[in-house]
């Protein structure tokens, strides 16, 4: 490649990068405190069916620790 072709390639890459950065600047953002509050509110108002012990229905939870004894058997 000639020197001018290399310069044009570098310029094109820089212009593409500049365009990508401009697009990222236009993305709307919210403060982390607002995002974390939104996440906490969502977790407190929506039930997670994979963790039923948190919502008071402990019987069908196969992952809950046994309440009486250790569950060990002696042979």
C-alpha positions, 0 to 999 in steps of 0.5 A: 500500500502506498503512504496515502492509502494507509493514511486514508485507511487510518482516517476512515477507521478514526471517522468510524470510531468517532461515529460510534462514540457519537452514537453512544453519547446519545444513549439515555442514561439514569443515575445508579441510585435510580437504577438500584431503587428500580431494581429493589422495587422490582424484586420486592414486588415480583415473586421469584418462583425459584425461591419460594421460601422467601415468599412464605411457601416453604413446603415445595422448596426442594433446596431448603435446608431441613428444619429438624435434625441433619437428615443423616442416617447411621448404618 
